[in-house]
């Protein structure tokens, strides 16, 4: 079952189920997810809705934009398990284990664990163990191979492609 883990800027995270159709996000109280105190959020900012077997996020013509994986979207974008949606200063984690992003190891999603206060991830998936042995890891957001040689587990590493920050995983 798909859901959203919402982390307001400076607020306590909460979960929203996607079983009842579209979820609207914005400053106005009529939205299912409301960020009333964030001036960078439009009254009706974005909508997350089902399209066939997938969910998409639709930017509703905002001036500050909606981001997925740190990149501003134009119109709409299909969502994959562990995508991070940025709305103003808030972060929304899309969770749907039935829609994994091909080629990404879920165990490397340590940046998500840090954003949402979930502690540490469990470590790399088996297919990325060879990368770790060579001092590299795959960016969990976009799949770019990152050089982590000389870094200790838990150190931060930035992805030049999607500009996200991740933590170096424990060895496999």
Secondary structure, DSSP 8 states (H G I E B T S, - for coil): --EEEEE-TTS--EEEE-TTS-EEEESSTTSSEE-TT-TTS-TT-EEEEEETTEEEEEE-S-SS-EEETTEE-SSEEE--TT-EEEETTEEEEEE-TTS--TT--GGG-HHHHHHTT--------GGGHHHHHTTEEE-TTT--EEE-TT--TT-EEE-TTT--EEE-----
